[in-house]
Every structure is written in structure tokens, then in C-alpha cells.
Amino acid sequence: MITVWGGGTARTLRAHWMAHELGLDYQSKLVGPRTGETRTPEFTALNAKGKIPVLVDGGFVLTESAAIVTYLADAYGPDAGLTPKPGSRERARYNEWLAYVQMELDAHTLYVLRKHQDLAALYGEAPAAVETAIKGFAKQIAFAEGRLRDHAYLVGERFTGADIMLTSCLLWAAAYKVDLAPALHDYADRQTSRPAYRSAAQLNSSVNPRRKGA
Ligand SMILES: N[C@@H](CCC(=O)N[C@@H](CS)C(=O)NCC(=O)O)C(=O)O
């Protein structure tokens, strides 16, 4: 039995979205962040970091949204093309996009906004950090825009887990009213019209529809 723990955030959406792309029959435990549900002994035994999402596949426990997205596609959709073949140059390109999304868009910019705007009561007010994060996002997102001006997807000519990762950040940025170029809007609209996105987003947001971002 496969279980995905976590709901209500851009990062948990990634895991549910890939599970829905694959048509997996899985269980969801929609615990939310900062609810105390990620601090229970049951949860911290799975993830000592106290963070969602977490995947449990039989006795195998995996954390980190990008790792979960990639593992699910590798393990349960080897012929579905949702991840390029390990060892290929396309796989290297896929890894490049994943590292970029996680570091340059998620951790260094959007999550800084999240921490010092919505969660300022927890992490402190930091207007200079917010301003730097907005500028940093604008600079970094140009890399994705350059690709998407004349390609439909990030890797090759098909949808992969990298598109799940990027789209989750574009939705997160849009929720923060960050300006996005037309090519990025069009791209996000195409990805979010996928049936798997729609069903996963509905499930993911059933935790707390008012919550923005991660
Ligand atoms: N790098 C991790 C980040 C996970 C993360 O920070 N999750 C947040 C919510 S999006 C969380 O679980 N916070 C737990 C809490 O604050 O209770 C990933 O991509 O999975």
C-alpha cells in the first residue's frame, strides 16, 4: 500500500499530482503544516524533519517532494515517460530543472516570501529579504521563460515530473501576485488543464483551501 502524507501546500500538491498522473490507487493522509499533525510521534517517526510531503510505500519511507515525484514515476510508470530514462542526457536535463526549481524558485525566493510575509509571526518581519526575494524570483524565472517561449514542456517534447515541479511554483508565485510573463501563464494554464492536476489539486486543497503556497 502506498500512502502520501500531507496536503494543503504547493509541495504536497507535487506528490499527489504525480500519483494522479500515474493513476495510482493510494491512500492520502492529508495532515497540514503547522497544525501539530507533523509533530506527532507517529509522524516524526516517519520524518524527523517534521515536514510534508512524505511517501510510504510498504516499508519504504521517502521525504522531499522532488524525490517523491521522481520515485513514483520511475517505480510505477517506467513506460509512461513521466521521467526520462536514468543515465540519459534527458535525465540529466530533468535533474537540472528539478534542482533549479527547488533551489532558485522554491527555497531561495518563494519560501523566503512565505516565511517573511504570511508567516512573519513565526519567522520575523524582514522587508529587505522580501524585496530581494521578489527581485531574485524575477531574475531566476527568466531561465524557465526562455525555454517555454518555444517549447511546450521543460524536458524534450513531453510532460514530465519537472513540469509538475515548475507549475507548482508558478501557482505559488501567482498566489503572491508575482508578475509572470505570458509564456509562463500559458504554460501554467496548459498544465493545470490536465485531468490529473485537477483531481490532485481538489484533493490537496481539501485540507485548507484558504492556505497560500507552502
Ligand atoms: N524541501 C521540502 C520542503 C518541505 C516543507 O518545508 N514542507 C512544509 C510545508 S510546505 C512543512 O511540512 N512544514 C511543516 C510544519 O511547519 O508543520 C520538500 O520539497 O518536500
The ligand as an SDF file (V2000), in Angstrom:
LIG
                    3D

 20 19  0  0  0  0  0  0  0  0999 V2000
   12.0920   20.5490    0.6800 N   0  0  0  0  0  0  0  0  0  0  0  0
   10.8980   20.0070    1.2300 C   0  0  0  0  0  0  0  0  0  0  0  0
   10.1450   21.0940    1.9750 C   0  0  0  0  0  0  0  0  0  0  0  0
    9.0230   20.5310    2.8000 C   0  0  0  0  0  0  0  0  0  0  0  0
    8.3760   21.6010    3.6560 C   0  0  0  0  0  0  0  0  0  0  0  0
    9.0100   22.5800    4.0770 O   0  0  0  0  0  0  0  0  0  0  0  0
    7.1230   21.3950    3.9650 N   0  0  0  0  0  0  0  0  0  0  0  0
    6.3930   22.3470    4.8180 C   0  0  0  0  0  0  0  0  0  0  0  0
    5.0440   22.6430    4.2190 C   0  0  0  0  0  0  0  0  0  0  0  0
    5.1510   23.0650    2.5370 S   0  0  0  0  0  0  0  0  0  0  0  0
    6.1220   21.6730    6.1490 C   0  0  0  0  0  0  0  0  0  0  0  0
    5.9080   20.4860    6.1840 O   0  0  0  0  0  0  0  0  0  0  0  0
    6.1170   22.3590    7.2560 N   0  0  0  0  0  0  0  0  0  0  0  0
    5.7500   21.6140    8.4670 C   0  0  0  0  0  0  0  0  0  0  0  0
    5.2470   22.3920    9.5260 C   0  0  0  0  0  0  0  0  0  0  0  0
    5.6330   23.5510    9.5370 O   0  0  0  0  0  0  0  0  0  0  0  0
    4.4540   21.8670   10.3130 O   0  0  0  0  0  0  0  0  0  0  0  0
   10.0390   19.3930    0.1070 C   0  0  0  0  0  0  0  0  0  0  0  0
   10.0770   19.9040   -1.0230 O   0  0  0  0  0  0  0  0  0  0  0  0
    9.3460   18.3980    0.3540 O   0  0  0  0  0  0  0  0  0  0  0  0
  1  2  1  0
  2  3  1  0
  2 18  1  0
  3  4  1  0
  4  5  1  0
  5  6  2  0
  5  7  1  0
  7  8  1  0
  8  9  1  0
  8 11  1  0
  9 10  1  0
 11 12  2  0
 11 13  1  0
 13 14  1  0
 14 15  1  0
 15 16  2  0
 15 17  1  0
 18 19  2  0
 18 20  1  0
M  END
$$$$
